Amino acid sequence: MATATQALQHYAESFSGLEKSAASEPSFVRKLRQDGFARFNEKGFPTIRDEDWRFTNLSAIAQTQFRLVRNGRLHLPEEPDISVYHMPDSACELIFIDGRLRVSFSVQYLPKAVRVGSLAKELTNNPGAIEPHLGRYLDIERDPFSALNTAFIEDGAYINIPKGIVLESPIHLLFISTAHDTPVVTHPRNLIVVGENSQATIIEDYVSLGRAAKALCNTATELVAGDHSITSHYMIEREDESTFNISTLRIQQGRTADVASHSVLAGGALVRNNVHPVLAGEGGECLINGLFMGRNRQHLDNYMLVEHASPHCGSRQFYNGILDGHAHGVFHGRIIVHKDAQKTDAKQTNRNLLLSDTAQIDTKPQLEIYADDVKCTHGATIGQIEENALFYLRSRGIDEASARRLLLFAFASECLDRMRTGPARAYVENLIQQKLGDIGDAARHQD
């Protein structure tokens, strides 16, 4: 394993190579890229001395020389079987393999006015539509991984939903990491613009094909919710347990915009899920809803930063964790109410189940209030499966494994109940049932 200094030098070499090959890109992209790398080079990787990362040791990432996957040069069959990841009833599926859009695997059933496709292609063909939004919201000053993603912008999803369009079915973005012989890194960059009075559901779904050497997926999404729009965003992380995934969702909300962020973390060796909404328009509503399920030695870190910047806005954070084996979960929920955000109504709740004596959870709800007319609450709980409930189910003839799964699913269903009924919720419910089956069986074998 390399030292952190050697790894940083390796990133510098990769960045230099990317700069040379992308010499014809728009000037604003080049500026974003250079600013991002300068900031990353200045800060380096976070350590446990950084308050926002105090519960997550990144040495396994910081000391690895990851190779940048470039230009779709992939070590995989020409047409891999990805049917198992197909989402029924979606309006559109875009398939990204190692960070690049594979058009041959993607289908679309959308109104013509809606633009959905490759960010790289849009930057080439229509940069004027991208420039007003790309990089305008992501905070590279605070977050080195966002800076690193910006430095290596190449491809990802671009979604633009014009004013007044209602999409009944979800857009499914499937990001597939493939097996490589050496450690590799991808930096998907997504830009989602939902116009005024429009409605949409977008699912980001991260999976693995085969078991790889170390792989890092460092993804960033900027979601712009126009005035009076309604948007549901789903982040599903279920990659192989040998991989690393760092994701950042930055939400910019307009006047009375209603945004729901749903996260389901079930895979990965080390996962960091950053959700950062800014309620910039008066009367906005934001729901941050999540479920993280870990086993073995998985490390699942959730960092929520909610900024109330305008008056009469409301936000709700609900995160549930289920951990067994030596899994380690983190919930750090931070609400900032700015001076002008009077009449803010914010709530933050984190509930956790530990299924073994060696599972661990660190939870840190946090409020920073600079306005004087607000209503804000926060709380956290940690517990185990109720033995009385387990005994009751077994006394009714239900075997122990099934009883455990029922109780775990009831706990997980608190998150499902906050999702709108439809294809996205049904898709997530099926994934949760599969994961809980594995966790329930593992917990039973430990007893």
N, C-alpha and C positions, 0 to 999 in steps of 0.2 A: 504494500500500500504506500502511495506517495505521501509526502507531507502536504499540509494545506498550502504552503507557499508554492510547491511544485504544481499542485493542482490549479492554483490561480494563474501560474505561468502558462499552463496548458490551455486555459480558457482564453488567455491573451492571444496565443497562436491561432486558436480556432477563430477568434474574432477577426484577426488580421486576414485570414484566408477568406472569410465570409465577406469582408469589406471589398476585397479585390474582385470577387466573383459577382458582387452586386453593385458594380460601379454605375450601372445605368438606371438604378432605381430612383424614384422621385426624391428630390432634395429634402423634403420634410421627413421622409422615412430615414434617410441617412442621418439627419440631425437627431431624430429620436434614438436611433441606434447608438450613435456616438455618446449622447448624454447618458443613456442607460448604462453603457459599459464603463464610462467614467465614474458614475455613481457606484456601480458594483465594485469596481477596482478600488475605490476609496474606502468603502465599508467592509468588503469581504463578506464571508459567511457569518451569520449570527452565531453567538455562543450562549451558553447558559447564564452568562453574566448580563445578557440583554434581557430586560424585564419581560418583553413579549415572547421570549423563547426560553424562559428559565426552566421549564419542565421538559425540554426537548433537546437532546444531544445530537448535533448534526455532524459529528466527526466522521461518520461513515460516508456521508456525502461530501464533506469538505475535503477529505483526504483521498478521494478517488478521481483519477484522470478519466473522465467520461469523454468518449468520442462523439462528436456531433454527427447525427444522421443527416445526410444531405441529398437533395435532389431525387428522392425516391429510389435510391439505389438500395434495394431491399433484398435480404436473404430469406426469401419465402417463395413458395410455389406461385406460378403466374396467376392462378385463380384459387386461393385458399378457401376452404369451406368456412364461411362465417354465418351460415344460416341460423346457427344456434343463438346468435346475438340479434337476430331480426326482431324488430318491434312491430307487432300487429297494430293495424289501425292508425299508423302514423301518416301525416300528410306528406312527409318528406324524410328521407334518410340520407345523410351524407356520411361516407365512410372514409376516415383518415387512418392511414397506416404509417406508423412511425412519423406522425406529424404532417403528412402530405395527403391531400385529397386524392382518392382513387375514384375517378368519375365512373369507371365501369361498374362499380358496386353501388352506385347511388341512384335513387329513383325520386321523382318529384311529382306531386299532385297538388299544386298550389295555384292561386290566382296569378295571372301574368304580372300584375303590378308588384308582387312580392319578389324581392331578389334574395336568393339563397345560393351560396356557392363558396368558392375558394377565395380567401382573403388575398392570396398571392396574385390570382388572376385579376381581381378587382383593382389591386394596386397598379397593375400594368395597364388595364383597359379604362379604368374610371377613377383615377386617384383623387379627383375633385370631390367625389362623394365620401371618401374615406377621411380626408385631411381634417374636416371639422371635428371629428370625434376620436380618431385613433391616438392614444397616448394623452388625451386631454384630462382624463379622470384618474388613471392609475397612479398611485403614489410611489414613485421610484425613490423619493427621498427617504421615506420611512422603511421601505421593504426591499432588501437586497435581491430577493428572488424576482420581484416585479421588475427591478432594474435589469437583472440578468435576462429575463424573458424579453424585455424591450430591446436589449442589445442584439438578441438573436432572432428578431422578428423575421419569419419567412412565410409561413402559411398557417391556416386555421380556418375557421368558419366566418363568413360574412353574411349577416341576416339584416335585411332592411324591409320593414313592414310599414308601408305608407299610411297616411292618415285615414282613419275610419274603417280599417279592414279588421274583420273578426275571423280568426282561424279556429275552427271547431276542433281540429285534430292537431296533435303535437308535432313539432319538428324534432327529429331524433339525430343527434350528432354522436356518432360512434367513433371513438379514438382507440385504435388497436396498437399495442406495443408488441413487436415480434422478438423472437429469440435471436440473440447475437452471441458470438464467442467472446467478445470483449465488452466492457461497460460502455453503454451508449446513453446519450441524452437527447431529448426532443423538447422543443419550446413552443407548443401550439399557442397561437394568439387568436382570440375570437373577439369579434365586434358585432354586437346586437343592438339594433336601433328599432324601437317600437314607437311608431308615430302616435300623434295625438288621437285620442278616442279609439285606439286600436286594442285588440286583445290577442294574446298569443301564449302558447306553452312551448318551452324549449327544454330539451333534455340533453345534458352532456353525460356521456356514458363511457367510462374508461375500463378497458379489458386487456387481457394478454393472450397472445397465441404462443403456446409453448413456454417452457421454463427457461429463462434467460440467465446470463451472467448479470451482474448488477445493471439495472436500468433506472434512469431518472426521467420522469415526465414532469416538467415544470411549466404549467399552463397558466394563462391569464385571460380573463374575460372581462370586457367592458360592456356593461348593459345600460343603455340609455332609455329610460321610460318616459315618454312624452306626457304632456298634460292630459289628465283624465284617462290614461291608458290603464289596462289591466294585464299584468304579466306574471306567469308562473315559470320559475326556473328550477330545474332539477339537476343536481350534481350527484352522479352515481360512480363511486370508486370501488371496483371489484377486480383489480389486477392481481397477478400472482403475488404470493407472500414473500417473494424475493426482491420485489421492486420498491422504488421510492416514488412518491407522488406528492408534489407541492402544487396546490391550486389556489388561485386568487380570483374571487368574483367581486368586481367593483361596480356598484349600482349607483346611477345618478337619476334621481326621481324628480319629475316635474310636479306641477300643481295638481293636487288631488290624485296623483298617480298611485295605483295600488299594485304592490309587488310582493310576491311570495317566493322565498328561497327555500327549497327543500333539499337537504343533503342526506345521502345514505352512504356511509363508509363501511365497507365490508372486506376489502382486500388490502394488499400492500404490506411491506415490512415496516416502513415509516411513512406516515401520511400526515400532511399538514393541510387543513382546510381553512382558508381565510375568506371571510365574508364581510364586505365593507360597503354598506349602503349609506348614502347621504341623502337625507330627505330635504332637498333643496327648495321645493315648492310648497307653498302653504297647503295644509289639508291632506298631505300624503299619508299613506298607510303602508307599513312594511311588516311582513311576517317572516321570521327566520326560524325554520323548523328543521330539526335534524335527528338522525339516529346513527350511532356508531356502534359496531359490533366487532369485538376483537377476541382472538384466541391465540394460543401458542405464545409467541413473543412479539406480536404486533404492537406497534406504537401508533396511536391515532390521536392527533392533536387538532382541536377545533378552536379557532381564534375568531371571535366576532367583534367587530368594531362598528357600532351604529352611531351615526352623527345626526342629531336633530339640529338643522340649521334654520328652519322656518317655523312659524307658529302653527298651532292647531294640528299637529301631526301625531300619529300614534305608531308605536312599534311593539312587537311581541317576539320574544325569543323563547323557544322551547326546544331543549336538546335532551335526548335520552341516550344513555350508554349502557351496553351489556358487555361485560368482560369476563373471560375465563382464562385458565392457564396462567401464564405469566404476562398477559396482555396489560398494556399501560394506556390509559385514556387521559386526555387533557381537555378541559373546557375552560376557556378564558373569554368571558363575555364582558364587553366594555361598552357602556352607553355614555356618550358625550352630549349634553344638552347645552347648546350655545346660548349666548346672552339674549339673542333676539327670538329664541324659540319658546315663547310663552305658550301656555296651555298645552304643553307636551304631556302625552300619556304613554309611558313606557313600562314594560314588564319583562322580567328576565327569570327563567326557571331552568335549572339543570337537575335531572334525576338520573340515578345510576344504580345498576344491579351488578354486584360482584359475585361471580359464581364459584370462585376458588379463594383460598387464603393467600395466594400469591398474585392475584390480579390487583391492579393499582389504579386509582383515579386521583388526579389533581384538579380541583375545581376552584375557579376564582371569578365570581361575579363582581362587577365593578361599576360604579356610577360616578360620573363627573358632571355636576350640575352648576351652570352659571346663570340660570334664569331663576326667578323667584315665584313663578306661578305654574307649577308642574305637579304631576302625579307619577312617581317612579317607584317601582319595587323590584327586589331581586331575591333569589333564594336558591339553595341547592340541597339535595338529599342523597345519601348513599345507603344502600341496604342489600339484602339478600332475598332469595326466593322465600316467600312465606311458607313455613313448614305446615301451618294449619291448613292453608289452601291446598298444598300438595297432598296432605293426608285426606282432605275432603274428596278430592278428585279420585284418589286411589280407592277410597272406600266405596266409590260408585262404580268400581270395576274397570277403571282406566289404568293401564300399566304406567309404570313410573316415567319411562321415556316420553310417552305421549302426554302425560300430565305436565311434565316440565316444559315441553314445547308449547302446550296450551297457555301456560302461565307467562312464558317468555313472549309469545305472540300477543297476548293481551297487553303486556307492557309496551311492546313495539307499536301496537295499534293506536296508542295515543298519538303517535306521529302521523300514521296513516289517516286518522280521522280529521287531521287538519288539511289534508289534500282534497282538492275538488274531485268529485266522482267523475271517472272517465278513463280513457285508455292509459294515461300516464300513471294514475294511481294503481290501476290493475297491474300494470307492468312492474311497478315498484313492489307491490304486495307479493307478487310471485317470487321476486328476488329475495325479499326478506324471509319468506317461509323457507326457501332453500338454505339460506345462511343459518337461520335459527335451528334447523334440523341438525346441522353440523355442530353448532355450539352446544345444543342440548345433549347430544350424544356424548360429546367430549366431557361435559360437566358430570354426566352420570358416571362415566368411567373413572373419574377422579375420586368419587365418593367411596 
